[in-house]
């Protein structure tokens, strides 16, 4: 039986499939645009899984993808953390659970 995935997988998955006695069909020649689209698609997939399964396993997958996206885009994680902290200081976090319904402009 042939299973079709056509998605980005972790680096060791092809070898794990081989070790299990199966034959993966995969490639590594994705150009930057194709890789970017697969990264974003995978991030959406993992966020969807996190919405269904609020486990540390699913959160780890999302975080790994964030790290990979930053690396691919040459964004320093320390800079991301600095921006995150500044935005939290200026605008707050999300822990107060404010749900904005409307704004009456003057």
C-alpha positions as CSV (number, residue, x, y, z in Angstrom):
1,X,0.0,0.0,0.0
2,X,1.3,3.4,-0.9
3,X,0.7,6.3,1.5
4,X,0.8,9.8,0.1
5,X,2.0,12.7,2.3
6,X,3.7,15.4,0.2
7,X,4.7,17.4,3.2
8,X,7.8,18.5,5.1
9,X,8.9,16.0,7.7
10,X,11.7,16.0,10.3
11,X,15.2,15.2,9.1
12,X,15.4,11.7,10.5
13,X,12.0,10.5,9.3
14,X,13.2,9.0,6.0
15,X,15.8,6.9,7.8
16,X,13.2,5.8,10.4
17,X,11.0,4.7,7.6
18,X,13.8,2.7,6.1
19,X,14.7,1.2,9.5
20,X,11.1,0.0,9.7
21,X,11.5,-1.9,6.5
22,X,9.5,0.5,4.3
23,X,10.7,2.6,1.3
24,X,10.3,6.4,1.5
25,X,10.1,8.4,-1.7
26,X,11.5,11.9,-0.8
27,X,13.6,14.7,-2.1
28,X,15.7,17.5,-0.7
29,X,16.1,19.8,-3.7
30,X,13.2,22.1,-2.8
31,X,14.0,25.7,-3.9
32,X,13.6,28.4,-1.3
33,X,10.1,29.3,-2.3
34,X,8.9,25.7,-2.3
35,X,10.6,25.1,1.1
36,X,9.0,28.3,2.5
37,X,5.6,27.1,1.4
38,X,6.1,23.6,2.9
39,X,7.4,25.2,6.2
40,X,4.3,27.4,6.5
41,X,2.0,24.5,5.6
42,X,3.7,22.3,8.2
43,X,3.3,25.1,10.8
44,X,-0.4,25.3,10.1
45,X,-0.6,21.5,10.4
46,X,1.1,21.5,13.8
47,X,-1.0,24.4,15.1
48,X,-4.1,22.5,14.1
49,X,-2.8,19.5,15.9
50,X,-2.0,21.6,19.0
51,X,-5.6,22.9,19.0
52,X,-6.8,19.3,19.2
53,X,-4.1,18.0,21.5
54,X,-2.8,20.5,24.0
55,X,0.2,18.4,24.9
56,X,3.9,19.3,25.3
57,X,4.6,17.0,22.3
58,X,2.5,19.2,20.0
59,X,3.9,22.4,21.5
60,X,7.4,21.1,20.9
61,X,6.6,20.6,17.2
62,X,5.3,24.1,16.9
63,X,8.4,25.5,18.6
64,X,10.7,23.5,16.5
65,X,9.0,24.9,13.4
66,X,9.4,28.4,14.7
67,X,13.1,27.8,15.3
68,X,13.4,26.4,11.7
69,X,11.5,29.4,10.2
70,X,13.8,31.8,12.1
71,X,16.9,30.0,10.9
72,X,15.6,29.9,7.3
73,X,14.8,33.6,7.3
74,X,18.1,34.5,9.1
75,X,16.2,35.9,12.1
76,X,18.1,35.8,15.3
77,X,16.2,34.1,18.1
78,X,17.6,36.5,20.6
79,X,16.2,39.3,18.5
80,X,12.8,37.6,18.4
81,X,12.9,37.3,22.2
82,X,13.9,41.0,22.6
83,X,11.0,42.1,20.3
84,X,8.6,39.8,22.1
85,X,9.6,41.2,25.5
86,X,9.3,44.8,24.3
87,X,5.9,44.2,22.8
88,X,4.7,42.5,26.0
89,X,6.0,45.5,28.0
90,X,4.4,48.1,25.7
91,X,1.1,46.2,24.9
92,X,0.9,43.5,27.4
93,X,0.6,39.8,27.0
94,X,-2.5,37.7,26.5
95,X,-3.0,36.3,30.0
96,X,-5.8,38.7,31.1
97,X,-8.0,37.1,28.4
98,X,-9.4,40.3,27.0
99,X,-11.6,39.7,24.0
100,X,-12.2,42.9,22.1
101,X,-15.6,43.1,20.6
102,X,-15.8,46.5,19.1
103,X,-14.3,50.0,19.3
104,X,-16.5,53.2,19.0
105,X,-14.3,55.6,17.2
106,X,-14.6,59.3,18.1
